[in-house]
């Protein structure tokens, strides 16, 4: 039979700092939409009305709590004077600028 060897760490294990989690797509989209809306000096009610969604729903989208359809994103982006492709490019750049880390799944 083989010989048993006891393992003892030579020094206490140091916990590595966890890498920051990558943002969820819906959170990054929400930040981008809110940033554009506030930069334009517009209210939630104004943009929501033009996009054909409720103020409450747009608020939840901006806070990253709702996963909007492409139709809703297109309507909101359009209300902000953006094309959907421009919005997605901005979000992609925002996510790419962050260091890679684990993906955080939220319920």
Residue frames as a rotation matrix with the C-alpha (Angstrom) as fourth column:
UNK 1
0.578 0.816 0.000 0.00
0.816 -0.578 0.000 0.00
0.000 0.000 -1.000 0.00
UNK 2
0.133 -0.482 0.866 0.98
0.391 -0.777 -0.492 3.63
0.911 0.404 0.085 -0.38
UNK 3
-0.584 -0.447 -0.677 2.40
0.805 -0.215 -0.553 5.80
0.102 -0.868 0.486 2.33
UNK 4
0.584 0.810 0.060 0.16
0.773 -0.577 0.264 8.45
0.249 -0.108 -0.963 3.95
UNK 5
-0.643 -0.756 0.124 1.55
0.697 -0.644 -0.314 11.94
0.318 -0.115 0.941 4.03
UNK 6
0.187 0.694 -0.695 -0.04
0.865 -0.452 -0.220 14.59
-0.467 -0.560 -0.685 6.20
UNK 7
-0.161 -0.163 0.973 -0.65
0.716 -0.698 0.001 17.92
0.680 0.697 0.229 4.52
UNK 8
0.265 0.188 -0.946 -0.09
0.810 -0.576 0.112 21.04
-0.523 -0.796 -0.304 6.58
UNK 9
0.745 -0.012 0.667 -0.18
0.458 -0.717 -0.525 24.44
0.485 0.696 -0.529 4.97
UNK 10
-0.238 -0.948 -0.211 3.03
0.886 -0.122 -0.448 26.33
0.399 -0.293 0.869 5.58
UNK 11
-0.993 -0.006 -0.115 1.18
0.056 -0.895 -0.442 29.58
-0.100 -0.446 0.889 6.26
UNK 12
-0.250 0.967 -0.043 -2.42
0.306 0.036 -0.951 30.59
-0.919 -0.251 -0.305 6.78
UNK 13
-0.389 0.192 0.901 -4.30
0.921 0.066 0.384 30.81
0.015 0.979 -0.202 3.53
UNK 14
-0.737 0.151 -0.659 -5.01
-0.021 -0.979 -0.201 34.35
-0.676 -0.134 0.724 2.45
UNK 15
0.195 0.880 0.434 -8.34
0.684 0.195 -0.703 34.98
-0.703 0.434 -0.564 0.85
UNK 16
-0.794 -0.424 0.435 -7.93
0.603 -0.468 0.646 36.52
-0.070 0.776 0.627 -2.55
UNK 17
-0.532 0.628 -0.568 -10.00
-0.311 -0.769 -0.559 39.60
-0.787 -0.121 0.604 -3.22
UNK 18
-0.017 0.584 0.812 -12.93
0.701 0.586 -0.407 38.58
-0.713 0.562 -0.419 -5.37
UNK 19
-0.927 -0.236 0.291 -13.05
0.374 -0.546 0.750 40.11
-0.018 0.804 0.594 -8.82
UNK 20
-0.546 0.783 -0.299 -15.95
-0.496 -0.589 -0.638 42.49
-0.675 -0.200 0.710 -9.31
UNK 21
-0.203 0.567 0.798 -18.91
0.558 0.737 -0.382 40.75
-0.805 0.368 -0.466 -10.91
UNK 22
-0.947 -0.012 0.321 -19.74
0.296 -0.419 0.858 41.66
0.125 0.908 0.400 -14.48
UNK 23
-0.619 0.775 -0.132 -22.88
-0.535 -0.538 -0.651 43.75
-0.575 -0.332 0.748 -14.62
UNK 24
-0.213 0.661 0.719 -26.04
0.617 0.662 -0.426 42.18
-0.757 0.353 -0.549 -15.88
UNK 25
-0.721 -0.029 0.692 -27.06
0.658 -0.341 0.672 43.35
0.217 0.940 0.265 -19.35
UNK 26
0.279 0.936 0.216 -30.32
0.764 -0.352 0.540 44.79
0.582 0.014 -0.813 -18.02
UNK 27
0.514 -0.163 -0.842 -28.43
0.664 -0.546 0.511 46.83
-0.543 -0.822 -0.173 -15.40
UNK 28
-0.594 -0.801 -0.074 -26.03
0.520 -0.453 0.724 48.24
-0.614 0.392 0.685 -17.99
UNK 29
-0.470 0.528 0.707 -28.92
0.715 -0.242 0.656 49.08
0.518 0.814 -0.264 -20.34
UNK 30
0.558 0.751 -0.353 -30.77
0.805 -0.386 0.451 50.80
0.202 -0.535 -0.820 -17.51
UNK 31
0.101 -0.619 -0.779 -27.75
0.589 -0.594 0.548 52.91
-0.802 -0.514 0.305 -16.57
UNK 32
-0.820 -0.446 0.360 -27.30
0.532 -0.360 0.766 53.96
-0.212 0.820 0.532 -20.19
UNK 33
-0.124 0.865 0.487 -30.96
0.759 -0.233 0.608 54.88
0.639 0.445 -0.627 -20.64
UNK 34
0.658 0.360 -0.661 -31.08
0.735 -0.496 0.462 56.84
-0.161 -0.790 -0.591 -17.38
UNK 35
-0.254 -0.856 -0.450 -27.83
0.598 -0.505 0.623 58.60
-0.760 -0.111 0.640 -18.22
UNK 36
-0.789 0.004 0.614 -29.15
0.569 -0.371 0.734 59.73
0.231 0.929 0.291 -21.60
UNK 37
0.228 0.968 0.107 -32.51
0.788 -0.247 0.564 60.77
0.572 -0.044 -0.819 -20.18
UNK 38
0.588 -0.026 -0.809 -31.00
0.666 -0.552 0.502 62.86
-0.459 -0.833 -0.307 -17.40
UNK 39
-0.561 -0.825 -0.068 -28.39
0.589 -0.456 0.667 64.35
-0.581 0.335 0.742 -19.75
UNK 40
-0.615 0.427 0.663 -31.27
0.568 -0.344 0.748 65.48
0.547 0.837 -0.031 -21.95
UNK 41
-0.963 0.234 0.136 -33.03
-0.264 -0.700 -0.664 66.97
-0.060 -0.675 0.735 -18.92
UNK 42
-0.299 0.891 -0.342 -36.12
-0.528 0.144 0.837 64.83
0.795 0.431 0.428 -19.46
UNK 43
-0.232 0.337 0.913 -38.46
-0.932 0.192 -0.308 63.25
-0.279 -0.922 0.269 -16.94
UNK 44
-0.879 0.014 0.476 -39.43
0.022 1.000 0.010 59.61
-0.476 0.019 -0.879 -16.63
UNK 45
0.028 0.997 0.078 -43.03
0.283 0.067 -0.957 60.53
-0.959 0.048 -0.280 -17.44
UNK 46
0.311 0.025 -0.950 -42.03
-0.724 -0.641 -0.254 62.41
-0.616 0.767 -0.181 -20.58
UNK 47
-0.607 -0.644 -0.464 -39.89
-0.793 0.462 0.397 59.60
-0.042 0.610 -0.792 -22.02
UNK 48
-0.794 0.364 0.487 -42.28
0.165 0.900 -0.403 56.85
-0.585 -0.240 -0.775 -20.92
UNK 49
0.208 0.942 -0.263 -45.22
-0.042 -0.260 -0.965 58.63
-0.977 0.212 -0.015 -22.55
UNK 50
0.185 -0.216 -0.959 -43.36
-0.931 -0.352 -0.101 59.08
-0.315 0.911 -0.266 -25.82
UNK 51
-0.789 -0.573 -0.222 -42.20
-0.612 0.764 0.204 55.44
0.053 0.297 -0.953 -25.78
UNK 52
0.058 0.916 -0.396 -45.67
-0.690 0.323 0.647 54.11
0.721 0.236 0.651 -24.94
UNK 53
-0.242 -0.145 -0.959 -44.71
0.519 0.816 -0.254 52.46
0.820 -0.560 -0.122 -21.64
UNK 54
0.823 0.553 -0.128 -45.71
0.380 -0.369 0.848 53.24
0.422 -0.747 -0.515 -18.07
UNK 55
0.418 -0.654 0.631 -43.56
-0.659 -0.696 -0.285 55.49
0.625 -0.297 -0.722 -15.93
UNK 56
0.576 -0.148 0.804 -43.26
-0.668 0.481 0.567 52.69
-0.471 -0.864 0.179 -13.35
UNK 57
0.877 -0.234 0.419 -42.05
0.380 0.871 -0.310 50.22
-0.292 0.432 0.853 -15.99
UNK 58
0.617 -0.686 0.386 -39.46
0.118 -0.405 -0.907 52.64
0.778 0.605 -0.169 -17.38
UNK 59
0.434 -0.437 0.788 -38.24
-0.872 -0.422 0.246 53.31
0.225 -0.794 -0.564 -13.84
UNK 60
0.681 -0.136 0.720 -37.78
-0.281 0.859 0.428 49.58
-0.677 -0.493 0.547 -13.27
UNK 61
0.843 -0.424 0.331 -35.94
0.497 0.381 -0.780 49.23
0.205 0.822 0.532 -16.59
UNK 62
0.495 -0.672 0.551 -33.59
-0.334 -0.732 -0.593 52.07
0.802 0.109 -0.587 -15.66
UNK 63
0.324 -0.351 0.878 -32.89
-0.938 0.004 0.348 50.43
-0.126 -0.936 -0.328 -12.29
UNK 64
-0.561 -0.610 -0.560 -32.08
-0.725 0.689 -0.024 47.11
0.401 0.392 -0.828 -13.97
UNK 65
-0.571 0.408 0.713 -35.05
-0.493 0.524 -0.695 45.32
-0.657 -0.748 -0.098 -12.41
UNK 66
0.582 0.784 0.217 -36.87
-0.197 0.395 -0.897 44.47
-0.789 0.480 0.384 -15.64
UNK 67
-0.593 -0.675 0.439 -35.58
0.246 0.367 0.897 42.68
-0.767 0.640 -0.051 -18.73
UNK 68
0.133 0.738 -0.661 -37.25
-0.486 -0.533 -0.693 44.71
-0.864 0.414 0.288 -21.49
UNK 69
0.488 0.111 0.866 -38.06
0.619 0.655 -0.433 43.28
-0.615 0.747 0.251 -24.90
UNK 70
-0.615 -0.725 0.311 -36.25
0.717 -0.348 0.604 44.54
-0.330 0.594 0.733 -27.97
UNK 71
-0.038 0.692 0.721 -39.45
0.760 -0.449 0.471 46.37
0.649 0.566 -0.509 -28.95
UNK 72
0.855 0.324 -0.404 -39.54
0.517 -0.575 0.634 48.26
-0.027 -0.752 -0.659 -25.64
UNK 73
0.034 -0.927 -0.373 -35.83
0.609 -0.276 0.744 49.05
-0.792 -0.252 0.555 -25.85
UNK 74
-0.575 -0.211 0.791 -36.29
0.808 -0.298 0.508 50.34
0.128 0.931 0.342 -29.37
UNK 75
0.403 0.824 0.399 -39.24
0.668 -0.563 0.486 52.52
0.625 0.070 -0.778 -28.32
UNK 76
0.795 -0.151 -0.587 -37.41
0.452 -0.497 0.741 53.98
-0.403 -0.855 -0.327 -25.31
UNK 77
-0.299 -0.953 0.054 -34.19
0.696 -0.179 0.695 54.49
-0.653 0.246 0.717 -27.28
UNK 78
-0.341 0.252 0.906 -36.21
0.833 -0.366 0.416 56.20
0.436 0.896 -0.085 -30.02
UNK 79
0.760 0.649 -0.040 -37.87
0.569 -0.634 0.523 58.47
0.314 -0.420 -0.851 -27.48
UNK 80
0.564 -0.647 -0.514 -34.36
0.293 -0.425 0.856 59.47
-0.772 -0.633 -0.050 -26.42
UNK 81
0.750 -0.227 -0.622 -33.26
-0.616 -0.583 -0.530 60.10
-0.242 0.780 -0.577 -30.00
UNK 82
-0.374 -0.892 0.256 -31.16
-0.729 0.453 0.513 56.94
-0.573 0.006 -0.819 -30.20
UNK 83
0.231 0.344 -0.910 -31.24
-0.759 0.648 0.053 53.99
0.608 0.679 0.411 -32.56
UNK 84
0.954 0.171 0.248 -31.30
-0.290 0.743 0.603 50.56
-0.082 -0.647 0.758 -30.94
UNK 85
0.617 -0.786 -0.052 -27.90
0.604 0.515 -0.608 49.79
0.505 0.344 0.792 -32.48
UNK 86
-0.031 -0.620 0.784 -26.46
-0.218 -0.761 -0.611 52.94
0.976 -0.190 -0.111 -30.85
UNK 87
0.529 0.303 0.793 -27.85
-0.824 -0.041 0.565 51.93
0.204 -0.952 0.228 -27.46
UNK 88
0.989 -0.143 0.035 -26.44
0.131 0.964 0.232 48.41
-0.067 -0.225 0.972 -27.70
UNK 89
0.324 -0.923 0.207 -23.04
0.453 -0.041 -0.891 49.74
0.830 0.383 0.405 -28.82
UNK 90
0.054 -0.263 0.963 -22.92
-0.641 -0.749 -0.168 52.07
0.765 -0.608 -0.209 -25.79
UNK 91
0.772 0.295 0.563 -23.85
-0.630 0.474 0.615 49.24
-0.085 -0.830 0.552 -23.45
UNK 92
0.857 -0.502 -0.117 -21.26
0.429 0.820 -0.379 46.96
0.287 0.275 0.918 -25.02
UNK 93
0.041 -0.869 0.494 -18.55
0.083 -0.490 -0.868 49.59
0.996 0.077 0.052 -24.51
UNK 94
0.276 0.142 0.951 -19.69
-0.851 -0.423 0.310 50.11
0.447 -0.895 0.004 -20.91
UNK 95
0.951 0.111 0.287 -19.43
-0.238 0.857 0.456 46.40
-0.195 -0.502 0.842 -20.14
UNK 96
0.684 -0.729 0.021 -16.16
0.526 0.472 -0.707 45.94
0.506 0.495 0.707 -22.04
UNK 97
0.179 -0.626 0.759 -14.52
-0.337 -0.764 -0.550 48.78
0.924 -0.157 -0.348 -20.08
UNK 98
0.583 0.071 0.809 -14.90
-0.811 0.103 0.576 46.85
-0.043 -0.992 0.117 -16.83
UNK 99
-0.592 -0.805 -0.035 -12.41
-0.805 0.593 -0.026 44.16
0.041 0.013 -0.999 -15.85
UNK 100
-0.037 0.562 -0.826 -13.66
-0.384 0.755 0.531 40.65
0.923 0.336 0.188 -16.44
UNK 101
-0.716 -0.101 0.691 -15.04
-0.694 0.216 -0.687 38.95
-0.080 -0.971 -0.225 -13.39
UNK 102
-0.877 0.437 0.199 -17.55
0.415 0.898 -0.144 36.31
-0.241 -0.044 -0.969 -12.47
UNK 103
-0.579 0.782 0.230 -21.06
-0.151 -0.379 0.913 36.62
0.801 0.494 0.337 -13.78
UNK 104
-0.934 0.327 0.144 -23.56
-0.147 0.014 -0.989 37.31
-0.325 -0.945 0.035 -11.04
UNK 105
-0.623 0.781 -0.050 -26.92
0.326 0.317 0.891 35.68
0.711 0.539 -0.452 -11.61
UNK 106
-0.897 0.388 0.212 -29.81
-0.405 -0.529 -0.746 37.44
-0.178 -0.755 0.632 -9.98
UNK 107
-0.655 0.735 0.174 -33.26
0.716 0.678 -0.165 36.13
-0.240 0.017 -0.971 -9.34
